[in-house]
Every structure is written in C-alpha cells, then in structure tokens.
C-alpha cells in the first residue's frame, strides 16, 4: 500500500473513531458505584472497614469525591472507548482499500449525474415536441394563407347569361331550340380554355349528367380576367324534341333543362371545370318566361 493510501486510511479511521467515541455516552460515577454495591477489599480497608464489612475504628462516612479524580476516571473511560472503537473499525475495515471507497463514491456521483442527464434529456424532448407542434401549426397556417392568396388570383368562370331565341311560337322554337349561352371569368388572371359542352333534356334529369356534345376548344384559347365568352351551342340544332314533349313544356307540365360545362387551366397548370344547369320556365298566368336553377341534382352544378 502506498504512503498516500496509508495516510488516507489512517485519517478516515481517526475521524470515524472520534465520531463513534463521542456517540457512546460516558458512564457516571453513580453508574460506576451503585448504592449498596460492595467496594473492593482494598477500598474497604482504606475506608476503615474490614474485609467482612465491619467498621474498624473509623467513621462510616465516605470521603468526599475530588473533581480531579472524576475527570481522570472519565478520561480513562473515554480512552478505553476510543481504543475499543478503533480496534472494531480496524477489524471491520481491514479488508477495505481507500481506492474501493473512492470508486464507490465515484459510482454514486456518476449515478446521480446520469439521472440528472436523463431528466434534462426528457425535458428537452418535451420542449422539442412542443416546438415541433408550434412549427407544424405555423406551417399549416402559412399553407392555408398561401392557398387563399393563390385562390384569389386563380381564374373563376361562371355562367353569365342564357336565353332562348324565339322567332315563332314556343312549341316551334322548342322543336330545335336555339339557346345563347355566355360565360364570364370573374378571377384576376386569364383562364386557358380546354373544352366545352352544352346539352338539353326534356323532362326529369338523370341522377348523373350525360355529356354528348363535347367540343374541344382551339389551342391558345384564353378567357382574360373579367371577360365574357359565348359557348358554341350549335349542336343543339340537331337535338330534336318530340311534339308531345314540346306541348308538355309549353303547358308547364314538364321542363326543358339546359346543362353543360367548360374546362380550363390556371396560370399554375391546375385544371378546373365549371358546370351549369338551368331549367326553362314558360310564361304562365302567374309567372313570366325565364330560367331558374330548379331542383337539379348536385352533380350537374358541382365544379372544381
């Protein structure tokens, strides 16, 4: 064992011995000689008693206890306790090295540091999750704001006008109806047109629209912002409505439906479809001739 280890061990033993010695209470004079306890023979002789306990010509009163004797006796007992504690600790710690004690202390400190590090990492992870949530919300808000800004700038085409051209009676006009249709771009940017379609139906509408008269538009066809454009409805001239259906429409017993769509692209390349559907309403004693939305299925007017 090196001198440093030997010195450390002696110092450690001295501190422990001192603590143990002071922790053990010192016996008092009363504890050393209880009342009625027999004194040793030489003490009896000094106090004038015979070994049998009889008084030999002296007073029975005990001599006064001197303070120095009490202090000396207490010191002796203290020394004995320290010596006993030292021997006990030396036997108990004879196999313990100062390096082992240092290693135990180091491992304890390492365990405490590891726990503190784990706690700090846990708090850091929680803070990171909160910050990630805030960043995600901010990104979603920014995306919605950008989408809204783009939505304000994209073209938006809607049906602007529809009319039935009449030169004769209503029944004759309905045989091969001539309908003027116009759409308008209500957006802020141009719409690049793709194709359009206009169809008619006498009577109830099917649940899903059937587009028969699809007309591709010329390449480069553009509808500028706030401009209006007529749709080609010439194909309707070939759609002959039977006489019975024309009579029912003129009498208000059934309806004439005109529906269609126009597709286009925006400045970002996104494709859009604007659908429309109107119901012809003949003149009756209670109403004027005209067009309304009626109760057309949503598939006829749903755009994107």
Secondary structure, DSSP 8 states (H G I E B T S, - for coil): --HHHHHHHHHHHHHHHHHHHHHS----HHHHS-TT----HHHHHHTTB-TTS-B-SS-SS-----HHHHHHHHHHHHHHHHHHHHHHHHHHSTT--HHHHHHHHHHHHHHHHHHHHHHHHHHHHHHHHHHHHHHHHHHHHHHHHHHHHHHHHS--EEEEEEEE--SS-HHHHHHT--EEEEEEE-SSS-EEEEEEEEEEEESS--SS-----EEE--TT-EE-TT-EEEE--GGGGG----HHHHHHHHTTSS-EEEEEEEEEE-TTS-EEEEEEEEEEE--BTTB-SEEE-TT--GGGT---
